């Protein structure tokens, strides 16, 4: 299976972030956990195609993010399927590959996604960093945005809750819309256990959520306090028909399996 001929059939969701360390893995794990418990017996596939900053183990490089995804999804496929491309250096994948003098193994990613698609009822794919992170030293312009577009899943954006998130999140959502991708929603991550105290230091935390709705048009979801991840049902405008080519990929979202914005406290991953 080659990257160019990749054909996936199961519904899926792509999780991206406004930056690195915003909590993409925490949110992806929460979605996987919710899917397993909403639909007992269902197989949830998870994939982080690229990971950097991996630790060296006896079996090779291992990403803690991939281990977490495997645990919360109960995905039984090998870690090298869940995370096919790994780098030791904590760098953008294209930079890490360039320093090693190695090509980006797109066929390994295609093979991993095909196996996950075959053995799963739904697939969650987590990106690396933000949308404009470069992935391939041979094609410097190929970014996470291109990866998301190739898969054509609805995209969930994970954002910070504090000052600066309006600009970063609005730009991320705008890029997705320009590329023709469906924005499943925005998760504001990193709320504090004592939010009142946090707002005293950063008053933007009290208004960012409402302003992000105004700026991005992201679907409104219910707010929730810290705790286990839950899933909500996004709204879709009745006057906006669904593109038939993307119908199967939208099922994961439209069956009430996509999360709403969460207030769960989580360290960035």
JOTA-V685067 format. One record per residue. N is the residue number from 1. PHI is phi as a letter, one per 20 degrees, with the letter a starting at -180 (* if undefined). OMEGA is omega in whole degrees, -180 to 180 (none if undefined). D_CENTER is the distance of its C-alpha to the mean C-alpha in Angstrom with 1 decimal. Layout:
n=N phi=PHI omega=OMEGA d_center=D_CENTER
n=N phi=PHI omega=OMEGA d_center=D_CENTER
This chain:
n=1 phi=* omega=179 d_center=23.5
n=2 phi=d omega=-179 d_center=22.7
n=3 phi=f omega=-177 d_center=19.6
n=4 phi=f omega=-178 d_center=21.7
n=5 phi=d omega=-178 d_center=22.7
n=6 phi=g omega=179 d_center=19.4
n=7 phi=c omega=-179 d_center=19.6
n=8 phi=d omega=-175 d_center=17.3
n=9 phi=d omega=-176 d_center=18.7
n=10 phi=e omega=177 d_center=16.6
n=11 phi=f omega=-177 d_center=14.3
n=12 phi=b omega=179 d_center=10.6
n=13 phi=b omega=177 d_center=7.3
n=14 phi=d omega=-179 d_center=4.7
n=15 phi=d omega=177 d_center=1.4
n=16 phi=c omega=-179 d_center=3.9
n=17 phi=c omega=177 d_center=6.8
n=18 phi=f omega=-176 d_center=10.5
n=19 phi=a omega=171 d_center=11.5
n=20 phi=e omega=178 d_center=11.5
n=21 phi=m omega=176 d_center=12.2
n=22 phi=d omega=178 d_center=10.7
n=23 phi=o omega=-179 d_center=9.3
n=24 phi=f omega=-178 d_center=5.6
n=25 phi=f omega=177 d_center=7.4
n=26 phi=g omega=-179 d_center=9.7
n=27 phi=f omega=179 d_center=7.7
n=28 phi=f omega=178 d_center=6.2
n=29 phi=f omega=179 d_center=9.9
n=30 phi=f omega=178 d_center=11.2
n=31 phi=f omega=180 d_center=10.0
n=32 phi=f omega=179 d_center=11.4
n=33 phi=f omega=-179 d_center=14.4
n=34 phi=f omega=180 d_center=15.0
n=35 phi=f omega=-180 d_center=15.0
n=36 phi=f omega=-176 d_center=17.4
n=37 phi=e omega=175 d_center=19.7
n=38 phi=f omega=-177 d_center=19.8
n=39 phi=c omega=-179 d_center=20.7
n=40 phi=g omega=-180 d_center=22.7
n=41 phi=n omega=180 d_center=23.2
n=42 phi=f omega=180 d_center=20.1
n=43 phi=d omega=-179 d_center=18.2
n=44 phi=d omega=177 d_center=14.4
n=45 phi=e omega=179 d_center=13.0
n=46 phi=c omega=-179 d_center=10.1
n=47 phi=b omega=168 d_center=9.5
n=48 phi=d omega=-172 d_center=8.6
n=49 phi=g omega=-179 d_center=10.9
n=50 phi=c omega=172 d_center=11.9
n=51 phi=b omega=175 d_center=12.8
n=52 phi=c omega=-175 d_center=15.6
n=53 phi=m omega=-177 d_center=17.9
n=54 phi=f omega=176 d_center=18.4
n=55 phi=e omega=179 d_center=21.6
n=56 phi=e omega=180 d_center=24.5
n=57 phi=d omega=-180 d_center=25.5
n=58 phi=g omega=-178 d_center=28.4
n=59 phi=e omega=-178 d_center=26.3
n=60 phi=p omega=-180 d_center=24.6
n=61 phi=e omega=-180 d_center=21.5
n=62 phi=c omega=177 d_center=19.1
n=63 phi=e omega=178 d_center=15.7
n=64 phi=f omega=178 d_center=15.6
n=65 phi=f omega=-180 d_center=11.8
n=66 phi=f omega=177 d_center=12.6
n=67 phi=f omega=179 d_center=15.5
n=68 phi=f omega=179 d_center=13.7
n=69 phi=f omega=179 d_center=11.3
n=70 phi=f omega=-178 d_center=14.6
n=71 phi=f omega=-174 d_center=16.5
n=72 phi=f omega=177 d_center=14.7
n=73 phi=e omega=-173 d_center=14.1
n=74 phi=l omega=178 d_center=17.6
n=75 phi=f omega=-174 d_center=16.7
n=76 phi=e omega=178 d_center=20.0
n=77 phi=f omega=-178 d_center=19.2
n=78 phi=g omega=-179 d_center=19.9
n=79 phi=f omega=179 d_center=17.6
n=80 phi=f omega=170 d_center=18.3
n=81 phi=e omega=178 d_center=16.8
n=82 phi=f omega=-179 d_center=13.6
n=83 phi=c omega=-172 d_center=13.5
n=84 phi=f omega=-177 d_center=16.0
n=85 phi=d omega=-174 d_center=16.3
n=86 phi=c omega=178 d_center=17.1
n=87 phi=c omega=179 d_center=19.0
n=88 phi=f omega=-177 d_center=21.2
n=89 phi=f omega=178 d_center=21.3
n=90 phi=e omega=-176 d_center=18.7
n=91 phi=c omega=171 d_center=18.4
n=92 phi=g omega=-175 d_center=16.3
n=93 phi=g omega=-179 d_center=16.3
n=94 phi=f omega=180 d_center=18.9
n=95 phi=f omega=179 d_center=21.1
n=96 phi=f omega=180 d_center=21.0
n=97 phi=f omega=180 d_center=21.9
n=98 phi=f omega=-179 d_center=24.6
n=99 phi=f omega=178 d_center=26.1
n=100 phi=e omega=-176 d_center=26.4
n=101 phi=m omega=-178 d_center=27.8
n=102 phi=d omega=174 d_center=25.5
n=103 phi=f omega=176 d_center=24.0
n=104 phi=f omega=-175 d_center=20.3
n=105 phi=e omega=-180 d_center=20.4
n=106 phi=f omega=179 d_center=18.6
n=107 phi=f omega=176 d_center=20.7
n=108 phi=f omega=178 d_center=19.4
n=109 phi=f omega=178 d_center=15.8
n=110 phi=f omega=179 d_center=17.4
n=111 phi=f omega=-180 d_center=19.4
n=112 phi=f omega=-179 d_center=16.7
n=113 phi=f omega=178 d_center=14.7
n=114 phi=f omega=178 d_center=18.1
n=115 phi=f omega=179 d_center=19.0
n=116 phi=f omega=179 d_center=15.9
n=117 phi=f omega=-178 d_center=16.6
n=118 phi=f omega=-172 d_center=20.2
n=119 phi=d omega=-176 d_center=19.9
n=120 phi=c omega=174 d_center=17.3
n=121 phi=e omega=177 d_center=17.6
n=122 phi=b omega=-175 d_center=13.9
n=123 phi=c omega=174 d_center=10.9
n=124 phi=d omega=180 d_center=7.3
n=125 phi=d omega=180 d_center=5.8
n=126 phi=d omega=178 d_center=3.7
n=127 phi=f omega=179 d_center=5.3
n=128 phi=c omega=-179 d_center=8.2
n=129 phi=m omega=178 d_center=9.6
n=130 phi=d omega=-172 d_center=9.7
n=131 phi=f omega=-175 d_center=10.4
n=132 phi=e omega=175 d_center=13.9
n=133 phi=f omega=-179 d_center=13.7
n=134 phi=f omega=-174 d_center=16.2
n=135 phi=d omega=-170 d_center=15.7
n=136 phi=c omega=-179 d_center=19.2
n=137 phi=f omega=179 d_center=22.5
n=138 phi=f omega=179 d_center=24.4
n=139 phi=c omega=-173 d_center=22.6
n=140 phi=g omega=-178 d_center=21.6
n=141 phi=e omega=180 d_center=20.3
n=142 phi=e omega=-172 d_center=17.6
n=143 phi=c omega=176 d_center=14.3
n=144 phi=g omega=177 d_center=10.5
n=145 phi=f omega=178 d_center=11.5
n=146 phi=f omega=176 d_center=13.9
n=147 phi=f omega=179 d_center=11.5
n=148 phi=f omega=-180 d_center=9.5
n=149 phi=f omega=180 d_center=13.0
n=150 phi=f omega=179 d_center=14.4
n=151 phi=f omega=176 d_center=12.3
n=152 phi=m omega=172 d_center=12.8
n=153 phi=e omega=167 d_center=10.4
n=154 phi=g omega=-174 d_center=9.9
n=155 phi=d omega=175 d_center=7.1
n=156 phi=d omega=-177 d_center=6.1
n=157 phi=d omega=175 d_center=6.9
n=158 phi=d omega=-175 d_center=7.4
n=159 phi=c omega=174 d_center=11.0
n=160 phi=f omega=-179 d_center=14.1
n=161 phi=e omega=-172 d_center=16.9
n=162 phi=d omega=-176 d_center=19.8
n=163 phi=g omega=-179 d_center=21.8
n=164 phi=o omega=-175 d_center=20.2
n=165 phi=f omega=-179 d_center=17.1
n=166 phi=f omega=-180 d_center=18.8
n=167 phi=f omega=-176 d_center=19.2
n=168 phi=f omega=-177 d_center=15.8
n=169 phi=f omega=179 d_center=13.9
n=170 phi=f omega=178 d_center=16.6
n=171 phi=f omega=-180 d_center=16.4
n=172 phi=f omega=-180 d_center=12.7
n=173 phi=f omega=179 d_center=13.3
n=174 phi=f omega=178 d_center=16.6
n=175 phi=f omega=180 d_center=15.2
n=176 phi=f omega=-179 d_center=13.0
n=177 phi=f omega=178 d_center=16.2
n=178 phi=f omega=-180 d_center=18.5
n=179 phi=f omega=177 d_center=16.7
n=180 phi=n omega=-180 d_center=17.1
n=181 phi=e omega=180 d_center=13.6
n=182 phi=e omega=177 d_center=13.3
n=183 phi=e omega=-178 d_center=11.5
n=184 phi=f omega=180 d_center=10.8
n=185 phi=q omega=178 d_center=11.2
n=186 phi=c omega=174 d_center=10.7
n=187 phi=d omega=175 d_center=10.4
n=188 phi=e omega=-173 d_center=13.1
n=189 phi=d omega=174 d_center=12.9
n=190 phi=n omega=175 d_center=15.8
n=191 phi=f omega=-176 d_center=18.6
n=192 phi=e omega=176 d_center=21.8
n=193 phi=f omega=175 d_center=24.0
n=194 phi=d omega=-174 d_center=26.7
n=195 phi=f omega=179 d_center=25.2
n=196 phi=f omega=178 d_center=28.7
n=197 phi=f omega=179 d_center=29.4
n=198 phi=f omega=179 d_center=26.1
n=199 phi=f omega=177 d_center=27.1
n=200 phi=f omega=178 d_center=30.4
n=201 phi=e omega=-177 d_center=29.0
n=202 phi=b omega=-177 d_center=26.4
n=203 phi=f omega=180 d_center=27.6
n=204 phi=f omega=-178 d_center=24.7
n=205 phi=f omega=-179 d_center=22.6
n=206 phi=e omega=-177 d_center=24.8
n=207 phi=d omega=-174 d_center=24.4
n=208 phi=g omega=-175 d_center=20.9
n=209 phi=f omega=-180 d_center=19.4
n=210 phi=f omega=-180 d_center=22.2
n=211 phi=f omega=176 d_center=22.2
n=212 phi=f omega=175 d_center=18.5
n=213 phi=f omega=-179 d_center=19.5
n=214 phi=f omega=-176 d_center=22.5
n=215 phi=f omega=-171 d_center=20.8
n=216 phi=d omega=-175 d_center=17.8
n=217 phi=m omega=-180 d_center=19.2
n=218 phi=f omega=-179 d_center=16.0
n=219 phi=g omega=179 d_center=17.1
n=220 phi=e omega=178 d_center=18.8
n=221 phi=c omega=-180 d_center=17.8
n=222 phi=f omega=176 d_center=19.9
n=223 phi=e omega=178 d_center=19.8
n=224 phi=b omega=-179 d_center=20.0
n=225 phi=e omega=-179 d_center=21.4
n=226 phi=f omega=-179 d_center=20.1
n=227 phi=q omega=-179 d_center=19.9
n=228 phi=f omega=179 d_center=18.0
n=229 phi=f omega=175 d_center=14.9
n=230 phi=c omega=-179 d_center=16.1
n=231 phi=d omega=177 d_center=15.1
n=232 phi=c omega=-179 d_center=16.7
n=233 phi=d omega=179 d_center=17.7
n=234 phi=f omega=177 d_center=16.7
n=235 phi=e omega=175 d_center=19.7
n=236 phi=c omega=-180 d_center=20.4
n=237 phi=f omega=-178 d_center=23.4
n=238 phi=f omega=-178 d_center=26.2
n=239 phi=e omega=180 d_center=27.5
n=240 phi=d omega=-177 d_center=24.4
n=241 phi=f omega=179 d_center=24.6
n=242 phi=f omega=177 d_center=21.8
n=243 phi=f omega=-175 d_center=21.7
n=244 phi=f omega=-179 d_center=23.2
n=245 phi=f omega=-176 d_center=21.3
n=246 phi=d omega=-173 d_center=18.0
n=247 phi=g omega=-176 d_center=19.5
n=248 phi=f omega=-179 d_center=18.3
n=249 phi=f omega=-179 d_center=14.6
n=250 phi=e omega=-175 d_center=15.1
n=251 phi=f omega=-179 d_center=16.6
n=252 phi=g omega=-179 d_center=13.6
n=253 phi=f omega=-171 d_center=13.4
n=254 phi=f omega=176 d_center=17.2
n=255 phi=e omega=178 d_center=18.3
n=256 phi=m omega=-175 d_center=17.1
n=257 phi=d omega=178 d_center=14.2
n=258 phi=e omega=-176 d_center=11.5
n=259 phi=e omega=170 d_center=11.6
n=260 phi=e omega=178 d_center=13.7
n=261 phi=g omega=-174 d_center=13.6
n=262 phi=d omega=173 d_center=14.5
n=263 phi=d omega=-179 d_center=17.1
n=264 phi=f omega=178 d_center=16.6
n=265 phi=f omega=180 d_center=17.4
n=266 phi=b omega=172 d_center=15.1
n=267 phi=f omega=-179 d_center=15.6
n=268 phi=f omega=177 d_center=13.0
n=269 phi=c omega=none d_center=11.2
